[in-house]
């Protein structure tokens, strides 16, 4: 996958995951998500679940 295609896919997946989780995230924080490494065949559901777990561990989201 070309770098521009991979970058656009990563942006789209991160945006989709954020849109699903944003209403449940505690306010008052600025978050920066940086995609490092290839996303491979991971889809939005897997990425959303991973980000949700990270936000939960950080105390920014509840179940």
Backbone torsions as a table, in degrees:
resi	resn	phi	psi	omega
1	UNK	NA	131.3	179.4
2	UNK	-64.0	156.0	-175.1
3	UNK	-62.2	-39.0	179.4
4	UNK	-67.6	-39.7	179.3
5	UNK	-65.9	-44.2	179.7
6	UNK	-64.8	-40.8	179.7
7	UNK	-64.3	-43.8	179.4
8	UNK	-65.8	-38.3	177.9
9	UNK	-64.5	-43.3	179.3
10	UNK	-62.0	-43.9	178.2
11	UNK	-61.0	-45.0	-178.9
12	UNK	-63.2	-44.1	180.0
13	UNK	-65.9	-42.5	177.9
14	UNK	-63.6	-41.8	179.3
15	UNK	-63.9	-42.9	179.5
16	UNK	-63.8	-43.4	178.6
17	UNK	-63.4	-44.4	-179.3
18	UNK	-63.0	-43.4	-179.5
19	UNK	-60.7	-33.1	178.9
20	UNK	-73.7	-32.8	-173.5
21	UNK	-98.1	-24.6	-172.0
22	UNK	-52.3	-41.4	-178.8
23	UNK	-63.1	-20.5	-178.0
24	UNK	-98.7	-4.9	-176.4
25	UNK	-85.4	135.3	178.8
26	UNK	-59.7	138.1	179.6
27	UNK	-79.3	172.0	175.6
28	UNK	91.6	9.9	-179.9
29	UNK	-129.2	150.4	170.2
30	UNK	-104.6	126.9	-179.7
31	UNK	-114.5	140.5	175.5
32	UNK	-124.1	124.4	177.4
33	UNK	-108.0	129.7	-179.9
34	UNK	-123.0	122.5	177.9
35	UNK	-83.3	118.4	178.6
36	UNK	-118.6	132.0	-179.5
37	UNK	78.6	171.5	-177.4
38	UNK	-74.0	146.6	175.8
39	UNK	-82.7	-16.1	-179.8
40	UNK	59.9	-135.2	-179.1
41	UNK	-97.3	10.8	179.6
42	UNK	-60.4	138.0	178.1
43	UNK	-106.2	-179.8	-178.9
44	UNK	-58.8	-42.0	-179.6
45	UNK	-61.2	-41.1	179.2
46	UNK	-66.8	-42.9	-179.7
47	UNK	-66.8	-41.5	178.3
48	UNK	-60.6	-44.3	179.7
49	UNK	-63.1	-40.2	-179.9
50	UNK	-66.3	-45.6	179.4
51	UNK	-66.3	-38.9	177.5
52	UNK	-59.7	-43.2	178.6
53	UNK	-63.6	-41.9	178.6
54	UNK	-63.9	-42.4	178.0
55	UNK	-65.8	-36.8	178.0
56	UNK	-65.2	-44.8	179.5
57	UNK	-63.9	-29.8	178.3
58	UNK	-81.6	-6.4	180.0
59	UNK	77.8	21.8	-177.5
60	UNK	-102.2	-3.2	-178.6
61	UNK	-147.3	146.4	176.5
62	UNK	-111.5	161.8	-177.7
63	UNK	-58.5	NA	NA
